[in-house]
C-alpha cells in the first residue's frame, strides 16, 4: 500500500470473526494487529465496521430491488476499507485508511483517511489535531506540497504543470488532502504524508497522489506545545 513508505508495515490484518459471518458479499473491513492490541481503539474500529456493514447490506438490498423494478441487471457492489500502520512511536500509533467502493457505475471510487492514537491520553484523534490550526499547517507545508505535487503530476501527464485557470492545473490546499504522520526511526514524528484523492489534483485516470515531506522547523513550530516533544525535524 502506497503510504507504508512512511513507516512500518502492519504485521497482520484483523477481521473479527463475529462480524465476518454477517457480511454481505463484496464487503470487507480490515485493520492491523497493532490497532487490535489497543482495546478502546479496537472497539471503535469494530463499531465502525459493524455500522458500515449494516449500511452496505441495506444499500445492496435497495439496489437489487430498484434494478428488478426497472428491469436492469444488478451489478455486484463492492466495499473495501483497509487500515494500515504508517508508523508507531512511543507517543503515537499512526494509521492510514484506504476505501474502495463500486456501486454499479462506470468505475469504482477511492478515498483516503487517517487516524492517530495518542497513547499518553488514550484517545483517538485526527492527525491535524496536533497542530495549532489549518492555517498554520498551510503556511508551513503549502509551498513545498505544491512543488512536489507538480513534479508528480508532470510525470503522469508527460509535460510540466502550468498553474492557471485550467481544470486540475492549480494546486489544492493542504486541507483538501489527507494528512498522515510518519517517522523514519520510530522514535519521533519527523515526516508527514499528504494523500490526494482522485479528482482533487487531477482527473480520475491519474489516480491518487502521495506527497511525503520532512518535518521542518516551521512545521514543528506549528505543533501544539503538548505534542511538540513527540516530533523532530526531519531530513
N, C-alpha and C positions, 0 to 999 in steps of 0.2 A: 504494500500500500504506500502511496506516494509520501505521506507525512512521516513515515518511520525513519527517514534520514535524519530527523531532528533528535532522535533518542533511541532507546532500546525497544526491541520488538516484544510484542506480547508472547509469552511462552505458550499460551493456550487460550482458546475462546470458549466461553461458558454459555451454554444454552440449557437453562434449568428444565429438567425432565417433567416437572409438574405442569409447566406451561406448554412444553413441546407437544404434548398429546392433544391439546386443544387448538393447535394452529391450523388454519386453513391452508390448502395447497398454495404455494407461492409466497408464503410469509416466512421471514427469517429475522432473527434479532440475536446478536451475539455481543459479548463483552469479554475483556481479558481477565485472566486469573488474578492479576494484581488488583483489579477492582472488586472481584468477588471476595477477596480476603478482608475487605472493609465492610463490616456488616451494614451500617447505615447507607453506604453508597450502593451496596448490592441490593438493599431493599428498594431504593429509589429506582434503580435500573430495572428490577423485576416489575415494579409497578408501572413504569413507562412501557415496558414490553407488553404487559397484560392489557393496558389501555389501547395501545396501537394494534394489538392482535384483535381485540373486540371490534375496534373501529374498521379495520380492514375486512373482517368477516362480514360485518353489516354492509359495507360498501360493495363487496363482491356479490352478495345476495341481491342487492338492489340492482346492480349492473346486469346480472343474469335475468332478472325479471324484466327490466327495460328492453334488453336485447330480444327476449322472447316475444314481448308485446309488439315490438316494432318489426319483427321478422328478420333481424340481423343475427349473424353468428356471434357468439360471445368469444372474445379473445382473452385468454387466461391472463389475469392480473398478476403483478409481481410486486413485492415489497421486501426490501432487504436493508436492514440497518445494522451497521457494524461499528463498534467502538474499538479503538486500538490505543495502546500506550504510546505516547510521544516520548515521555521521559518520567523518571521518578527520582526526586531529590529528597533530602532529609525533611524538607518542609512540604513539598507538593507531590501529588500524583497528577500528571497532565495527560488528558485523554483527547483524542480527536475522533469525530464521528463522521461516517460516510453513509449517505442514504441513496438508494436507487429505487425508483418506482416506475411501474409500467401499468397504464390503465387502458390499454387497447388502442392507443393513438399511433401516430407515425413512428414515434420512438419514445424511449423511456426518459426519465428525468433524474437528475442527481442533485444533491445538496450536501453541504458540509456543516459540521457542528464542532463545538469544543466544550470541554468541561474540565474544571480544576478542583481537586480535592485538597483542602487545607488541613494537613494533619494536626497542626497545633490547635486550630479552632474546631476541628472535627466537623467541617461543614463543606458543602458543595457550593461552588461559585463559578461565575463566568471569568475567563482569563482577563478580560478587560477590567474587571472589578479591582484588580490590584493596582491600577493606575489612577492618577488624580482625576482625569476627565478624558472624554473622547477628543477634546481639542488638544490636550497635551500629547496624546498618542499621535494625532495627525501631525502636529508640529514636529515631533521627534522622528517620525517614520515616513511621512508623506513623500518627500523628495526622493529618498532612496528607494522607496517602494515603487514609485512611478518609473524611475530609471531602470530598475531591474525588470519590472513588468514589460516595459517596452522592448528590452533585449529579447525576452522570451517570445513576445508577440511577433517581433520581426523574424525570428527563426521559423515560426509556423507559417507566416504569411509570405516569406521569401522576399521581403522588402522592408526598409525602415518604416517605422511608425511616425507619421506626421500628425501631431496633435492639432485638432481643429474642430470643425463643425460636423464632420462625417461621423456616422454611427460607429461606435467602438474605436474611435481614434483617440479620444481623450482618456485620461486616467481616472479610475474611480477613487472615491475616498477610501481611506483605510477602514472606516466603519462599514463599508459595503463588503469587505472581505471577512473571513472568519479568522480571528487571531488565536494562535496556539503558542504555548510556551515550551521551549526546548532547552536542552543542556548538552554540552559536549563532554562533560565529566561526571555528571550525575551528582555533583556537589552543589551547584548553584545554577539558576536560570541565566544563561548567557547568550541566548538567541531566541528569536521569535519567528514564527512562520505565519504567512498570510495566505489563506486558501481562497481562491477567487472562483466562484461558481460560474457555470455556463450562463451566458447572456449578460454577465456583469462587465467583463472586459473584452468580450469577443463573441462571435456567433456560436451556435450550438456545435458546429463542426470543429471548432478549435478546441473544444473540451474545457476542462478546468485548468487553472493555473495555480502554481505554488511559488511563492517568493519567500526565501529564507534570509533573514538579516541578523547581524550581531547586535547584542545589546550595546548601545553607545552610552557615553556619559550623559547625553541629553535625555535619552530614554530612561536611564537609571534615575535621573532627577525627577522624572515624571511618575515614578513608582511611589505609592503611598509609604510613609515612614514605617508603618507596621510590617511591611513586607520587604523593605529595601535590603535587609541583611541576607535574604534568600536569593538575591540577584548578584551578578558580577558582570563587569564589562567584558564583552566577547571580542574575538578577532575576526 
